[in-house]
Amino acid sequence: MTDSFATVIYEKQGGVAHLSLNRPAQLNAYSVAMRDDFAEMLDAVADDSEVRSALITGQGRAFCAGADLTEFGTAPSQAIARSVRWQRDVWGQLIGLDKPIVAAVHGYCIGSGVEIALLADVRIAAADTVFAMPELQLGMIPAAGGSQTLPANAGPSVALDLLLTGRRFDADHALRCGLISRVVAPDELFQAGWDIAHRLAALPPAVAAATRRALREGPELPTADALRLEQRLAATLMDYVHAPETG
């Protein structure tokens, strides 16, 4: 099944929902229209019991080259332009989704593109991907989670380096920083993303959801509380534990 909105393509194959950013002429720059389409599709993923994992990619030469700055010029101020983007909580939808998310990035992964990827659970990149977080150079700070997810994955020192300088870096550097987990050849990216997403879709949904919750909530808690959370989640999954065969 494939559905096309104006700026995002939605495809469902087996237990995998594939959401592909689709403004290739604009290098998939994140616009208000894309926000709305993306939000609707994430609602569809959340509500569809047949979907067990999601794959996010980009059409054309880029995953996402950041916010569509041309829209900033049509608003009375940058503050108003940014507030419009927050009127639908796409970032909260990604965080709150109880199904594992794979991001397969290529080409340009800039600003909002990095932030979308960092809200996924498994992140892979084509070897020729170019990354950057240029918001500070434009007089802004990240506003789609980057100020939190970047240091959570790369550490505060590296995050400050990347944010303050806005410098571009390659996939190998992103891998060393912990921003992605795998680097693949450009012509292997799409298939690798699908393979991972299908593998995650084969997991028992409750097990996948519990694991994601433990890893997302645990680091925010004192160690003793995090361990109790792990124990509670493990106890809820006893139905998935198979007793050893006897005979």
Residue pairs with C-beta under 8 A, 6 or more apart in sequence:
1 11
1 12
1 13
2 9
2 10
2 11
2 12
3 9
3 10
3 11
4 10
4 22
5 22
5 37
5 40
5 41
6 33
6 37
7 21
7 22
7 23
7 31
7 33
7 34
7 37
7 38
8 19
8 20
8 21
8 22
8 34
8 37
8 38
8 41
9 18
9 19
9 20
9 22
9 59
10 17
10 18
10 19
10 41
10 44
11 17
11 18
11 20
12 18
12 48
12 50
12 51
13 194
14 198
14 201
15 50
15 51
15 52
15 53
15 198
15 201
15 202
16 51
16 52
16 53
16 54
16 55
16 194
16 197
16 198
16 201
17 41
17 44
17 45
17 48
17 51
17 53
17 54
17 55
18 54
18 55
18 57
18 194
18 197
19 38
19 41
19 42
19 45
19 54
19 55
19 56
19 57
20 56
20 57
20 58
20 59
21 28
21 30
21 34
21 38
21 56
21 57
21 58
21 59
21 63
21 64
22 28
22 59
23 29
23 31
23 34
23 59
24 59
24 60
24 61
24 62
25 60
26 65
26 68
27 60
27 61
27 62
27 64
27 65
27 107
27 108
28 34
28 58
28 59
28 60
28 62
28 63
28 64
28 65
28 113
29 64
29 65
29 66
29 67
29 68
29 69
29 70
30 64
30 66
30 67
30 68
30 85
30 111
30 112
30 113
30 116
31 68
31 71
32 68
32 71
32 84
32 85
34 68
35 85
35 88
35 90
36 88
38 90
39 88
39 89
39 90
39 93
42 90
42 93
42 94
42 97
43 93
45 51
45 54
45 97
45 99
46 93
46 96
46 97
46 98
46 99
51 99
51 201
52 99
52 100
52 200
52 201
52 202
52 203
52 205
52 208
53 99
53 100
53 101
53 102
53 197
53 198
53 200
53 201
53 208
54 97
54 99
54 100
54 101
54 102
54 197
55 101
55 102
55 103
55 104
55 193
55 194
55 196
55 197
56 101
56 102
56 103
56 104
56 116
56 117
56 120
57 63
57 103
57 104
57 105
57 106
57 190
57 193
58 64
58 105
58 106
58 107
58 113
60 107
61 107
61 108
62 106
62 107
62 108
62 109
62 113
63 103
63 104
63 105
63 106
63 107
63 108
63 109
63 113
63 117
63 129
64 105
64 108
64 109
64 110
64 111
64 112
64 113
64 116
65 108
65 110
65 111
65 113
66 110
66 111
66 112
66 113
66 134
67 85
67 111
67 112
69 138
71 81
72 78
72 81
74 81
75 81
75 84
78 139
78 140
82 140
82 143
85 143
85 144
86 143
90 144
91 115
91 119
91 144
91 145
94 101
94 116
94 119
94 120
95 119
95 216
98 205
98 208
98 209
98 212
98 213
99 205
99 208
99 209
100 121
100 122
100 200
100 203
100 208
100 212
101 119
101 120
101 121
101 122
102 120
102 121
102 122
102 123
102 124
102 193
102 196
102 197
102 200
103 116
103 117
103 120
103 122
103 123
103 124
104 124
104 125
104 189
104 190
104 192
104 193
105 113
105 117
105 123
105 124
105 125
105 126
105 129
105 180
106 125
106 126
106 128
106 129
106 186
106 189
107 126
107 128
107 129
107 130
108 129
108 130
109 117
109 125
109 129
109 130
109 131
110 130
110 131
110 132
110 133
110 134
111 132
111 133
111 134
111 135
111 142
111 146
112 144
114 131
114 132
114 133
114 146
114 150
114 179
115 142
115 144
115 145
115 146
115 149
116 144
117 123
117 179
117 180
118 145
118 146
118 149
118 150
118 153
118 179
119 145
119 149
121 200
121 212
122 181
122 196
122 200
123 179
123 180
123 181
123 182
124 180
124 181
124 182
124 183
124 184
124 189
124 192
124 193
124 196
125 171
125 174
125 175
125 180
125 182
125 183
125 184
125 189
126 171
126 183
126 184
126 185
126 186
126 189
127 170
127 171
127 172
127 183
127 184
127 185
127 186
128 170
128 171
128 186
129 170
129 171
129 174
130 168
130 169
130 170
131 168
131 169
131 170
131 171
131 173
131 174
131 179
132 162
132 166
132 167
132 168
132 169
133 142
133 146
133 150
133 162
133 163
133 166
134 166
135 141
135 142
135 143
135 146
135 163
135 166
136 163
136 164
136 166
137 166
141 147
141 163
142 150
142 163
146 163
147 163
150 159
150 162
150 163
150 179
151 158
151 159
151 160
152 219
153 177
153 178
153 179
154 162
154 177
154 178
154 179
155 177
155 178
158 177
161 167
162 169
162 177
169 177
171 180
171 183
172 183
174 180
175 181
175 182
175 183
182 192
184 192
200 208
204 240
206 236
206 237
206 240
207 237
207 240
210 233
210 234
210 236
210 237
211 233
213 229
213 233
214 226
214 229
214 230
214 233
217 226
217 229
218 226
218 229
218 230
219 226
221 229
